[in-house]
Amino acid sequence: MSLDVPREDVADFAALGVIAFTTTRQAGTFGTAGRDPVGEVMGRWWSLVASLHVYAPRLATSRQVHGNLVLVHRLTWDGWLRTDAADGHVAPERGTALAITVADCVPVFIAHPGGACALLHAGWRGTAARILERGVTELLRSGLDARDLRVHLGPSICGRCYEVGPDVYQQLVGQSISAPACVDLRAILAQQARDAGLTHISISERCTRCDNDRFFSHRAGDAGRMLAVMVAPAAR
């Protein structure tokens, strides 16, 4: 597989020299718990690793657990690193590719004109635990200004399709309700970005459930997973 895979690009990041996209259903699943043979799934992963090597000598991924742990990756290793129990990755310098799997949860892409990047996996738990804020905080530790950061909230389940129970609604919205109601994770994340001082915010118009012919959706019964990928190519 090359980087020409069927995908949704974050067009606004191209001007920063950052490659960022979410694969579509047509690219196949990147989750090993689905119906596809594990050998086929891992073949897609290794093909991606090889394709990304043109842009960066390292790829960071993790076993995602719907938490808010964000890992920071420095230029101290090469190859494919798969860490345990984390849902966010930050690359303060160019030359480290980042990837997460999604299927209704929000892929949060954050980029700086200098090449610093963050990629976060935000389901309702991660959103309630303010994983976006943690990612921004780690980027700012490098001396960046929040006003220079750009955030894009990628394809995910929309506010019309995502119904949650009263307990989850309370944790996300801070209001008590007596019956299930719909909630818009991307709207909440966008507000969290504004609260963190970000002003450049874009949101994909794609819903994984409304556009289920194009994307995998857990709520629609899919076992497949898309891949969100982000890399600021290493300087040559």
C-alpha positions as CSV (number, residue, x, y, z in Angstrom):
1,M,0.0,0.0,0.0
2,S,1.3,3.5,-0.8
3,L,0.1,6.8,0.6
4,D,-2.2,6.9,-2.4
5,V,-4.7,4.8,-0.4
6,P,-8.4,5.8,-0.5
7,R,-8.6,8.5,2.2
8,E,-9.9,11.9,3.5
9,D,-7.1,14.5,3.6
10,V,-6.8,17.4,6.0
11,A,-6.4,19.9,3.2
12,D,-5.6,22.8,5.4
13,F,-2.4,21.1,6.7
14,A,-0.8,20.8,3.3
15,A,0.4,24.5,3.4
16,L,2.3,23.6,6.6
17,G,4.1,20.8,4.9
18,V,2.2,18.2,7.0
19,I,0.6,15.1,5.6
20,A,-2.6,14.2,7.5
21,F,-5.5,11.9,6.5
22,T,-8.0,9.3,7.5
23,T,-8.3,6.1,5.4
24,T,-11.7,5.1,4.1
25,R,-13.5,1.7,4.0
26,Q,-12.1,1.1,0.6
27,A,-8.6,1.0,2.0
28,G,-9.5,-2.0,4.2
29,T,-9.5,-2.4,7.9
30,F,-6.5,-1.8,10.1
31,G,-8.0,-3.4,13.2
32,T,-7.0,-7.0,14.0
33,A,-10.3,-7.8,15.8
34,G,-12.4,-7.8,12.6
35,R,-13.2,-10.5,10.1
36,D,-10.2,-10.0,7.8
37,P,-7.3,-12.4,8.4
38,V,-4.7,-11.0,10.7
39,G,-2.1,-11.6,8.0
40,E,-3.9,-9.3,5.6
41,V,-4.4,-6.6,8.2
42,M,-0.7,-6.7,9.2
43,G,0.3,-6.6,5.5
44,R,-1.6,-3.3,5.2
45,W,0.3,-2.0,8.2
46,W,3.7,-3.0,7.0
47,S,3.0,-1.6,3.6
48,L,2.1,1.7,5.3
49,V,5.3,1.6,7.4
50,A,7.3,1.2,4.2
51,S,5.5,4.0,2.4
52,L,5.9,6.4,5.3
53,H,9.6,5.7,5.5
54,V,10.0,8.0,2.5
55,Y,8.9,10.9,4.8
56,A,10.0,9.7,8.3
57,P,12.2,7.0,9.7
58,R,9.8,6.2,12.5
59,L,6.1,5.5,13.1
60,A,4.5,5.7,16.6
61,T,1.3,3.8,17.4
62,S,-0.2,2.3,20.6
63,R,-2.8,0.0,22.0
64,Q,-5.7,2.4,22.5
65,V,-7.8,2.1,25.7
66,H,-10.1,5.2,25.5
67,G,-8.1,7.1,28.0
68,N,-6.2,10.4,28.0
69,L,-2.6,9.4,28.1
70,V,-0.5,11.3,25.5
71,L,3.0,10.1,24.7
72,V,5.8,12.4,23.5
73,H,8.2,11.0,20.9
74,R,11.6,12.4,20.4
75,L,14.1,11.6,17.6
76,T,15.8,8.9,19.6
77,W,14.7,5.7,17.7
78,D,13.9,4.4,14.3
79,G,11.3,1.9,13.0
80,W,7.7,1.1,14.1
81,L,7.1,1.7,17.8
82,R,3.8,0.3,19.2
83,T,3.4,1.2,22.8
84,D,0.9,0.1,25.4
85,A,-2.2,1.8,26.7
86,A,-2.2,5.3,25.2
87,D,-4.5,7.3,23.1
88,G,-2.4,10.3,22.0
89,H,0.9,10.9,20.4
90,V,3.0,14.1,20.1
91,A,6.0,14.6,17.8
92,P,7.7,18.0,18.7
93,E,10.1,17.7,15.8
94,R,9.6,16.7,12.1
95,G,10.4,13.2,11.1
96,T,8.0,11.0,13.2
97,A,4.8,9.6,11.7
98,L,1.8,9.1,14.0
99,A,-1.2,6.8,13.5
100,I,-4.3,5.8,15.4
101,T,-7.3,3.6,14.6
102,V,-10.9,5.0,14.6
103,A,-14.5,3.9,13.8
104,D,-16.8,6.6,15.2
105,C,-14.3,8.2,17.7
106,V,-12.8,11.5,16.6
107,P,-9.3,11.6,15.1
108,V,-7.9,14.9,16.4
109,F,-5.1,16.3,14.3
110,I,-3.0,19.2,15.6
111,A,-0.2,20.9,13.6
112,H,2.2,23.8,14.0
113,P,3.8,25.6,11.0
114,G,7.2,24.5,12.3
115,G,6.3,20.8,11.9
116,A,5.3,19.8,15.5
117,C,2.3,17.5,15.4
118,A,-0.1,15.7,17.7
119,L,-2.6,13.0,16.8
120,L,-5.3,12.0,19.4
121,H,-8.0,9.3,19.6
122,A,-11.0,10.9,21.2
123,G,-14.1,8.9,22.0
124,W,-16.5,10.0,24.7
125,R,-14.1,9.0,27.5
126,G,-11.1,10.7,26.0
127,T,-13.2,13.8,25.3
128,A,-14.6,13.9,28.9
129,A,-11.0,13.4,30.2
130,R,-9.8,16.3,28.0
131,I,-7.3,14.5,25.9
132,L,-7.2,17.4,23.5
133,E,-6.1,19.7,26.2
134,R,-3.3,17.3,27.2
135,G,-2.1,17.1,23.6
136,V,-2.0,20.9,23.4
137,T,-0.2,21.1,26.7
138,E,2.5,18.8,25.5
139,L,3.0,20.8,22.3
140,L,3.3,24.0,24.3
141,R,6.0,22.6,26.4
142,S,8.3,23.0,23.4
143,G,7.7,26.8,23.6
144,L,5.0,27.0,20.9
145,D,2.2,29.6,20.9
146,A,-1.3,28.1,21.1
147,R,-2.5,30.7,18.6
148,D,-0.2,29.2,15.9
149,L,-1.6,25.7,16.3
150,R,-4.2,24.3,13.9
151,V,-6.6,21.6,14.9
152,H,-8.7,19.5,12.6
153,L,-11.5,17.1,13.9
154,G,-11.7,14.3,11.3
155,P,-14.4,11.9,10.2
156,S,-16.4,10.5,13.1
157,I,-20.0,10.0,14.3
158,C,-22.0,13.2,14.1
159,G,-24.2,14.8,16.7
160,R,-27.4,13.5,15.1
161,C,-26.3,9.9,15.2
162,Y,-24.5,9.7,18.6
163,E,-27.0,8.9,21.3
164,V,-25.7,8.4,24.8
165,G,-27.2,7.7,28.2
166,P,-27.7,10.2,31.0
167,D,-24.5,9.3,32.8
168,V,-22.3,9.8,29.7
169,Y,-24.2,13.0,28.8
170,Q,-23.6,14.4,32.3
171,Q,-19.8,13.8,31.9
172,L,-19.7,15.4,28.5
173,V,-22.1,18.3,28.8
174,G,-22.3,18.9,32.5
175,Q,-26.1,18.7,32.5
176,S,-28.5,16.2,34.1
177,I,-31.0,14.5,31.8
178,S,-33.5,11.6,32.5
179,A,-33.4,9.9,29.1
180,P,-30.8,9.1,26.4
181,A,-29.9,12.1,24.2
182,C,-27.6,12.9,21.3
183,V,-24.3,14.7,21.7
184,D,-21.8,16.1,19.3
185,L,-18.3,15.1,20.3
186,R,-16.6,17.3,17.7
187,A,-18.5,20.4,18.9
188,I,-17.3,19.7,22.5
189,L,-13.7,19.1,21.3
190,A,-13.8,22.3,19.3
191,Q,-14.9,24.3,22.4
192,Q,-12.1,22.6,24.3
193,A,-9.6,23.7,21.6
194,R,-10.9,27.3,21.9
195,D,-10.6,27.1,25.7
196,A,-7.0,26.0,25.2
197,G,-6.3,29.2,23.2
198,L,-6.5,27.7,19.7
199,T,-8.1,29.8,17.0
200,H,-7.5,27.8,13.8
201,I,-10.2,25.0,14.1
202,S,-11.7,23.0,11.2
203,I,-14.2,20.1,11.4
204,S,-14.8,17.4,8.8
205,E,-18.3,17.3,7.4
206,R,-18.2,13.5,7.2
207,C,-20.1,11.3,9.7
208,T,-19.0,7.7,9.9
209,R,-22.5,6.5,10.4
210,C,-24.3,8.7,7.9
211,D,-21.6,7.9,5.3
212,N,-21.3,4.3,6.3
213,D,-20.7,3.3,2.7
214,R,-17.4,5.3,2.9
215,F,-16.3,4.7,6.5
216,F,-16.4,2.0,9.1
217,S,-18.8,2.7,12.0
218,H,-18.9,0.8,15.3
219,R,-22.5,2.1,15.9
220,A,-23.5,0.7,12.5
221,G,-22.1,-2.7,13.5
222,D,-18.8,-2.6,11.7
223,A,-15.8,-4.5,13.1
224,G,-13.4,-2.7,10.7
225,R,-11.2,0.3,11.7
226,M,-9.9,3.2,9.7
227,L,-6.5,4.6,10.2
228,A,-5.7,8.3,10.9
229,V,-2.2,9.2,9.9
230,M,-0.1,12.3,10.4
231,V,3.5,13.2,9.5
232,A,5.6,16.3,9.0
233,P,8.3,14.9,6.7
234,A,11.9,15.1,7.9
235,A,14.0,17.9,6.5
236,R,16.3,16.8,3.7
